[in-house]
Amino acid sequence: MTIKLITFDLDNTLWHTDPVIVRAEQTLWSWIQTQYPHVAEQFTLDSLQALKAEVANQQPQLRHKLSQLRLAFLSQLFQRCGYTQKEAEILAQQGFVEFIKARNDVELFPEALNMLQILQQDYQIIALSNGNADLKAIGIDHFFEAHFHAENVPQPKPHKDMFIAALQHTGVLVEECIHIGDHPEQDIHAAKRLGIHTIWANVLNASWPASIPPADHEILHLNQLPALVKRY
């Protein structure tokens, strides 16, 4: 059956995420140090992460809703430093703006743009991500028909909600869809359970866990994708 829909994970599939998050955390910390030094005197970068984990434990419903969790954690940070709840929420919004701007300053993997341009000509493309990347801020939203993520569906991957949302949005059957991602469980195993074709984007040269059935195909470079998809 002809492929009509390609769903893409984002983080560590189209760009390397870890250094981006490290840089974004440092950007937020530098903003706190510069704008609110009395807050920085009471915390360190490590204790900020501990506070975020504490808030996640207190509000488990936010654990996978990363933007809401960060706002809640920043609000808690400022409240603990003597601000009222209303003041803290305003400052949390300001801090989040600093963080998310840096979080969306990503460097796409080589060939990512060219690959998306080629695939867009023949297929519908939808992003499925547990992260809080903003496709418009990154500058690639025009390649995607939709973006389903942990903030706008009930449950994150490996739950089926994002995949079902993409299929319902397009009216495409499972056998007409390919999912491409880096994570063995959240991307590949989750999609395969629904009968969706899978391609493991192993751009970071990871090892596949023996406990999880393999993807239908593996690529090491994104420029391998167009030819591989056309083989279906």
Disulfide bonds with the S-S distance in Angstrom:
none
